[in-house]
Amino acid sequence: MTTLSAAVLRELHQLPDDALLDTHEAAAFLHISPRTLAWYRTHRIGPVYAKIGRVTVRYKVGEGITGKVVDAG
């Protein structure tokens, strides 16, 4: 599981709802592993994410586990 310092986690929790996090930041924010997020994406469940290009994935801070997928590419 990805571990971030308390200061970094505090900063993540203060971001606006429309801020985008990378996979490692989102995993730390949600207290799960980056691999779990990848599994969620594969099964089209989990937090809303934006796919930018072919590889880059970003997660919205303010979205819960809704199962919605946003394709920005």
Secondary structure, DSSP 8 states (H G I E B T S, - for coil): -----HHHHHHHHTS-TT-EE-HHHHHHHHTS-HHHHHHHHHTT-SB-EEEETTTEEEEETT--B----EE--
